Amino acid sequence: MDHLSTEMIFDSEAYSNDFLINLYKSLLKPRLIEEKMLILLRQGKISKWFAGIGQEAIAVGVTSVLKEDEYVLPMHRNLGVFTSRNIPLHRLFSQWQGKMNGFTKGRDRSFHFGSQEYKIIGMISHLGPQMGVANGIALAHKLKRENKLCAVFTGEGGTSEGDFHEALNIASVWDLPVLFCIENNGYGLSTPTDEQYRCEHLADRAKGYGMESHIIDGNNILEIHSKLSNIAKEVRENPRPVLIEFKTFRMRGHEEASGTAYVPDELLAHWQQKDPIVRYEKHLLDCGILNWDWAEHIKWEIKQDIEAHLAITAEDDFPKFIETTELNDVFQSVEDQLFEISEEKTELRFIDAISDALKIGMRKFPNLILMGQDIADYGGVFKITKGFAEEFGKERVRNTPICESGIIEVAAGLSISGMKAIVEMQFADFVSSGFNPIVNYLAKQHYRWGQNADVVIRMPCGAGVGAGPFHSQSNEAWFTKVAGLKVLYPSNASDAKGLLLAAINDPNPVLFFEHKALYRTQKEDICTGHYITDIGKANIVKSGSKLTIISYGAALQEASKIVEEESYENVEIIDLRTLQPLDTKTILTSVKKTGKVIILTEDSLFGSMASEIAAQISENCFKFLDAPVFRIGSLETPIPFNSALETGYLPYQRFQEKIKELIEY
């Protein structure tokens, strides 16, 4: 049907009267709640509202064809998803008012939450990531051999984001059972569609990904239900993604403060005539399925229910700030595991220790999935996963398209479905293409609504191998600032294995940095079998009483080499191993003992770990210091390719000069 026509045909012959009336109630409920919320907004009882008035048929229709145990990932204007899943209204009202009985304990607002109980995963404000998360949930369905699908919503504005295109490509390549639902409501905030894209229909974009697509009248509840019922049945039987464009309109502002002054009056009037509830109600009345008195009674009952739940919410408490509670909810607690550590040892290179840890993790956790570019048959660019596809199969060792953001989102979806995921960044530098889902999705998820993100991201990093500006960065400090992420950076083979096994066991998001220069140069005798190196605990590599050296990764090895070559005595060397959480106790205890400290990092200094540690030492150990805190890092330039330039860029020559200066201070 032409979405510019006001004609609307309802084919209700295939449905019972009871079903048609229940569908009417399902449409009315979110509309009447919204009308009440707009009153509360004016009264200052909620802070913001994103109205879905005029779009109720899409949310209700999509949810009505899903099974109760199938996930749905809605957006701001999909209140009908939540009401159709029968979430108690008082909990929704508490969520919107920032009260304790909401889904985020007052830590987030609106529909920025999820619920495993109701199989709803809410959006974040960056819009795009939820489409990739839906892929992860759908992948879990396939791996578990479940005949299920999931549905994810976006607006026409969100289709311009890279996440949308990455998600469609991944879903198509992997045949994932996802309904990608585009609510094309005419405007992205105030930007009309002709300023957002040039194709006639967004559904046409599916052709580029080899996907099936449909255009559906988003204001016709029976058309939505009829067409989606058939599509959903087929997708369950033959898993594949389907792109669906719903033609609809946003009758109110992007949010209430923005208004609709930018919308022509005649366009509003046109879509007012296509109101999904008014038109469906008229159809029921014309067919004698409903009468005016009954309709009014249904509305009265819903309004009474709303008022009753608002009364419950009125008794709900606002959260009280308790610092320990806030801090403790950032991460999911980790269960301690005891292992019989083998006394047998074997010599392994750093790179082999990582490979060994991955194999042990894959054998221990059948629900662990490895993903990355070229990691299957090829074994990855560093050959760390060579032979993994043969042992564990390509379902668990998955080559991915070049789309870092989309794959990290898949990992998040796998975790939501109770699985584990490890994502290999081919080089740590490339994580910039996946930054958003790490810092805004994985990191915040547990604090916001109690859902863990059981994801490890492997980060081959570091200079000294002549790889130039795009394959050599030390970008660990990008992530140590973000609450909710754990950042590990081993300096030796033993810790590489033990820390990686700890990361796999940890249900929280972990960034695991592996310095490439150590892969085939650092080796030692390490324990065979399963063991764990404690996350958050530094290691005193060498004890001393005159000076403390603090470092990690390849820089730690360089520092140890210089101390040995120069025969410096009474020097204490601390290997941080974990950058977040940081073992400040070990650091401060050592500095109070020695009175002198030098911090070495391969990173440039501004905003680095060295700078943060120096600040903490100055704040807590000032009266114990016998000299200034020295920080040594690489130059404030991109990393050069030429070996002479790279040697000058790296901090080690300057470290030799500064440690001598500090000893003599």
N, C-alpha and C positions, 0 to 999 in steps of 0.2 A: 504493500500500500504506500502511496506517495505520502511522505510525512508532512507535506504542505497542504494536504487535503484535510478537511475536518470530518470527512466520512469515517465511520468506524463500524465495522461489522463484527458482531459477536456470534460465534457458533457454539451454542450451549447444548445442542441436542445430545452430545456424547456424555454429558455430566448429569448426575442426580441433583435434585433440588437442594438436598442437604449440603452437597459439596459446593454448589453455587452460593448458598447463603453463608457457609463458613468462609469462603473466599471473600465475600463482601465484608464480613467481620474483620478478616485479616487485613484488608485494605483500609478500613475505617480506623483501626486501632492506632497505627503510626500517625495518621493524619490528625486525629483528635489529641494525641499526646503532643504533637508538634504545636498545635494551636495553643495548648496549655503552656508549653515551654516558652512560647513567644510572650505570653503574659508574664511568666516568671522572669524572663530576661528583662522586661521593662521594669520589673520590681527589684531588679538587682540580685535575685536569688540564684541565678546562674550567670556565668561571665561571658559566654559566647554561644552562638547557635548557628549551625550550618543546616539550613532548611532543605528538606527533600520533598517539599510539597509539590505535587504534580508528577513525581517520579516513583510513587509508592508501588505501582504495579510491577516494576522491574525487580525490586528487592523481594517483594512477596512472591512473585512468580518464580524467580530463580530458586528461592529457598524451598518452595513448595514441591519442587521436583527432586530435591536432594533427599537422601536417606538421613536419618538422625545422626548416624555415625560418620557422615561425610562432611569434610571441612568446607567452610565457606569463609572467604577473606573479603570483607566489605570495606566501604569507605564512609566518609562523613554523612552522605545523604542516603544511607541504607538502613535507617531505623527499622524498616520492615523485616530485615534479616533477623534482628535481635528479638523483635516481638513474635515473629513466626517460629522462632526456636523456644518461645515461652520462657525467656529469662524473666524472673520476678521484677516487676516494674520498680519496686522500691530500691532494688539494687542499681538499676539504671539511673534512677533519680539521684541516688547517693553518689554515683560515679560523676554525674554532671555537676553536682554541688561540691565535689571534692571531699566527701565524707568517708569515714572508715569502712562502711559497709559496701562501698563501691568495689570495683575490681582492681584498683591500683592504690588503695589506701591514701587517696588524695595526692598521689605523686604524678598523675597525669589526668587529662580531662577528656571530655567528649568521648569519641569511640576509639581512642588510642589504647586499647587493651585487648587481651585475648582471654579465652576461657576454654580449657580442655573439656570441662563438663558439658558445654554446649557446642563444642567443636566450631568455635568462631575465633578467627585470628584477625584482630583489628589492625588498622593501618598505622603507619607513622606519617608525619607531615611531608616526608620526601616522596610520598606516593609510589614511586616506581618499584622499590624493593619487594613489595608484597607479591608481585607477579612471579618473581623468581622463587620466592618462598613457596608459592603454590606449586611450582615445579618440583621442589624438594618433597613436599607432601605427596604429590602424585607419584614421584619416583619410589617413595617408600611403599605406596600401594602396589606398584608393579613388582618390587623386590619381594614383598611379602605374599605375592600371588593373591591379592585381594581384588575382587571385582568392584572397585570403588573409583570414584572420581572426586575432584574438588572444583569449586567455582571461585573465581577471583574477579573483583570489580576494579575498574579504573574509569576515569572520565576521558573525554576526547582530548583534554589538555595533557593528560598523563601519557598519551600515545606518542608524544614528541620526545619523551625521555629515552635515553639509551637503554635503560632497564627493560622497557617494553619490548624493544627489538631483540635484545639479548634473550629475554624470557621466551619469546615466540620461537626464536631459532633453536634454543635448547629443547623446548618442548617438542618441536617438530622432528629434530634429529633423533631424539630419544623416544618418540611416540608416547608422550606422557598424557594421561587422562585428565586434562584440564579444560574447563570451560572459561575462556577469557572473555569477560563480559564488559563491553565498552558502553557506558551510559553517555551517549552523545547528546548533551543537553544544551548545545548551542554556544556556550561561553566558557572560557577558562578565566575565572574571575570576571574581568570586563572585556577580554579579548575574544572577538567572534571567530567562528571557525575559519572564515576565509583569510584570517591572518595567522592561522595556526598550521594549516596544511593545504596541499593543492589537489589531492585526489578527490574524486567525487564522493566516494564512500570509504570510510575507514576499513570496512570489511574487505575492500579490495586489496589491502596490504597483505592479507593472508596468502595471496597467490605467490608472493615473493618468498614465502617460507614453506611452500608446498602444503598449505593447511586448508582444511575445509572452513567455510565461513557462511554466515547467514545474516540477513538484515531483518529485524523484527520491530514491529510497532511497539515501542516501549510504554505506551499508554493503554494498551489493550491487554488486560489481564488474561483473557481466555486464549488469545493468540500466543502469548508468552508461554502459558502453561502447556498448551497443546504441542507446540513446536519443540519446546525444551524437554518435554517428557520423552518424546521419540529420540531426540538427540542424546539425552542422558542414558537411555537404555542401550543405544548403539555404542556409546563410548565405554560403558561398563563391559560390554561383550567384546568390543574391539578397541582396546585402548589407543587413544590418539587425542591430540589437542583440537579444539574447535574455537574459532574466533566468532563472536556474536556482537553485532552492533545494534544497540537499541536506540531507536530514534525517539527522543523525548525533549523536554525543555525544563529549564530551571525557572520557576515562577517567582522566586525571591532572589535576593542578592547572594553573592558567594557566601558571605555571612551577613548577618543582619545589619551591621554597621555600614556595609558598602552600598546597600540599596540597589535599585534597578534603573537609575536615571539614564544609563547608557543603552537601555533596551528600547527600541521604538514601540510606541503605544500599540500600533496595529499588530505587531508581532506578539505582544503579550495577550492581546484580545483574541488573536487566532488560537493560541495554545490554551487559553482559558476555556475555549469551546471544546477542547479535547481533554479536559480534566478526566483522569482515569477513573476516579471514584464517581463523579457526577454521571458520566456516560454509562458506566457499568450499572449504577443504581437505576438509571432510566431504563436500561435494557431489562433488568429484573422486574421493574414495575410494569413495563409494557407487556411482558410475558406472563404476568400474574403470579410470578414466583415470589414476589415481595409486595407488600402494600405499605402505604405511608405510615400508618400507625405502628406497624411492626418495625419499619425502618427507624422511626423516632425512638422506639423502645430500645432497639439495639444500641443506638447512639447514647441513650441515657445510661444504659448498663455499663458501657465502656467508660463513660465519664465518671460514673460512681466508682468504678474500679480504679481509675486514675487518682481520684481524690483519696481513696482509702490507702493507696500505696504512698501518696505524698504525705499522708499523716504518719505513716511508719517512718518515712525518711526524716520527717521533722524531729523525731525522737533519736535519730542516729547522731553519733558524736562526730565532730571534726577531729582530725588527727592532732595529736600532741607531739611536738618535736622531742625525740629522745635520741641523742646522738648515736649511742651504741646500736639502737635498732636500725637506724638509717644505714650505718656502716655495715652492719651484719647482713643486710638484705641485698647488698650489691652482688654478692656471689652466692651460689648454692654451696652448701657445706659439702665437703669431700669426705667420703667414707675411707677410714684407714684400712689398708689391706696388708696382711702379713704374708710374706713369702719366705720359703726356705731358700735362702741365697746360697747358690752353689759356691763351694770353695774352689772349684775348678776355674782356671782362668785361661784365656787365649789372647794372643796378640791380634788386635784389630786396628785398622785405620779409622779415623774419624768418620769417614763416609760409610764404612762397613758397619760401624756401630749404629749409625742411624738406620741403615737398611735392616740390621738385626732387630732393632727395637720395633720397626714397622711390621716385620714378620711376626714377632711375638704378639704384638697388639692385634693383628689380623686373626691370629689363631685363637687368641683368648676371647675376642669379641666378634662373634659371627655377624653382628649388626653394624660392624665398622666398614665404612665405604671410603675408598681412596679416590680422589678426583684431581685431575690436573692435565696440562697439555703434554701430550706425547708420553704419558707415564705407563701405558700398557705394554704392547709388544716392544716398543722402542726402549722402554725402561727409564724414560726421563732424560733430559739433556746431560745429567751427571751419572746416569745409569744406576741410581739408587734403588729403583723398583724393577730392575732387570729380573725377569723370571717370575714376577708376581702374578702376571696375568695367567700363566700356566698353572700356578698353584691355587690361586684364589678365584680365577674366572674373571671375565671382562664385565660382569655385572657389578662386581665389587671393586675392580681396578679399572676406572673409567677414564678414557681419553675424553677431553672436553674441547669444545670450540674455544677460540680465543676471546673469552668474555669473562674477565675476572669478577666483575660485579655480579653477573648472573649466576656464576658457580658458587660464590660465597653465599648467595641467597638460597640456592639449592641446599647447601649444607645446613643453613638455618632451618629450612623446611624439614629436612631429614631429622634434625634434633627434635623438632616439635612432634614428629611422629615416633619418637622413642628410639631413634638410631644415633649412631656416632658418625662423624665425618672428619676426614683429614683432607685439606686442600693444599696442593703444592703450587705456590707461586713459582713459575719457572725461574724468575729472578725476583728478589725482594723489591726491586725498583718498580716492578709492574703492579704492585699492590695499590699504587696510586689510582689505578683504574677500578679498584674495588674498595676504595676508602669508605664510601658512604655506608654500605651495609655492615662494615666492621664496627665503625665508631657510633653509628646511630641505631643499628638494629641489634647486632649481637651483644654489644657492650651494655645496652640499657635494658635488655629484655627481662632479666631476672629481677632487677630493682623495680621495674614498672609493674609487672603482673605475675612474677613468680615463676616464669617459664625459663628453664635453663637453656643455654646454647652450647651443646656438647660438640664443639668444633675446634679443631687444631689447624692453624694455618702455618705451613712450613715456609720459611723465608731464606733461601740461599742469598747471601749478602756479602758485602765487603770488597775492599780494594786490594791492590798488591798483585793482581793477576793480569794486568794489562787489558781490562775489559771496558774501560772508558766510562763516560758520564751516565750511561743508561743501564749498566749491568754491575755496578760496583758500590752503590750507595750504602751508607750506614744509617738507616732510617728508623732505628728502634725507638728513638725519642719521640717520633710522631705519635706513638701509641701509649707510651708510659704515662702521658698526661690524661688519658681517657679512663675514667672510673668504669670498672666492669671488665677490663681486659687484663690478662696475665701475660707477662712478657719474659721469655726465657732466652738465655744467650750463653750456651756452654763454651768452654775453652779447650776441652779435651774429650777424647773418645769415651771414657768412662762416664762422664757427666752427660755427654750427648745421648748415650743410650738410656741412662737412668732418668734424665729429665724428660726425654721424649716419652718414655713409658709412663712417667708421672702425668704428663700432659694428656696422654690418651685416656688415662684413668680418671682425670679431672673432668667433671661435668660442665665446666665453665669454658668460655672462649679463651684460647691460648695462642699467642703468636710465638713461634719457635724459630729463632734466628740461628742460621748455620753459616759460619764464615767459610766461603769457598776456598780460601787459601789454606784452611786446615784440612780440607777433605782428604787429600792424599799425602799430606806432609806430617800430620800429627798422628802418632799411633802409640799404643801402650797395651799392657796386659790388663784385660778387664774380665769381670765375672761373666760366665756363660749363664744362660737362662734368664729368668725374670727377676729384676730388682728395680727399686725406685729410688731416685735421688730427690730429697725433699724440696718441694717448691717453696721459695721464700727464705732459704737458708744459704748464706754465703759460706765459702770454704777458706780457711786460713791455709794457704799453700805452703807458706814458710813463716815461722815464728821469729820475732825479733822485738827489740825494745827501743831502738833509736829512731826509726822512721817507718811510716806506713805507706805502702803502695796499694792503691785500689784500682782494679781494672776488671776486664771481662773479655771473652772472645779471643780473637787473634792477638789483640793488644796485650792481653795478659801473658800470652806466650812470649811476645817480644820483650815485655818488661822483665820476665823471669830470666830470659836469655842475657839481657844486658846486666842484670844484677850478678849473674854467675860469671860472665866474662870479665866484669870489672872487679870481681871479688869483694863486693860490698858486704860488710858484716852487720849483724844485728838489724837487718831490714825485714819487716813483716810484710808479706804479700797477701792481699785478700782478693780472691776470685769471687765476684758478685754472683755469678751464675744466674740468678733471678733478678731482673731489673724492676719488675712489678709483680708481686709485692717485694719491697726492698728490705733487706735485713739491716736495718739501721742500728740495731743493738750491737751486732758484731763490729760494724764500722766505728761507732762512737766509743766502744770499749777499747778498741785498738788505738784510736787517736789519743784518748786520754792517757794511755800507757806510754806512747812514743813521743807525743808532743809535736811531731812533724808529719805532714801528709802530702802526698802527691797523687793526683788522680789522672789516670791515662785512659783516653778513649780514642778510637779511630774516627769517631764522629767529629764534625766541627764543633766548636765550643758553645756558640750562642744557642741557648735553649737545650743543651745536651744533658745527659745523665751526670757528667762531670760537674756541670754548673749546679744542678740540684743537690748533689752530694756535698759540694763545697759550701752551699748555703746552709745545709743542715749542720755541718760541722762547725761553721762559724757561729751559728745560733746556739748550739748545745755544748761546744767544747772550747769556747773562746779563752777561758782562763787557763786551760791546759796547754794551749799552743805556745810553742817556742819559736815559731816562724809563720809567715803567711801560708795560707792554703794554696798550693800550686795546682793548676789545671793545665793539662797538655792535651791538645786535640789537633785535628787536621786543619788545613787552611780553609778559610771562608771562601772557597771557590768550588765549582763543580769538579768532579774527579777527572783528571786528564788521562789520556790514553798512553802517551809516550812514557817509557819506563823511567827516564830521568826526571820528567815532570811529575810522574806519580810518586817517585821516591821523595821528591821535595815536598809534595802535597802531604804525604803521610807524616805522623807526628814523631817518629822514633828518633830521628837525629836530634830534634829539639828536646825530647825526653832525656836523652843522654846528657845534654848540657844542663838541663834543669835539675836533674837528680843530684848531680855533682854540686850544683849551686846550693841546693837545699841541705845536703849533708854538711857543707862547709858554713852554713848560715850561722 
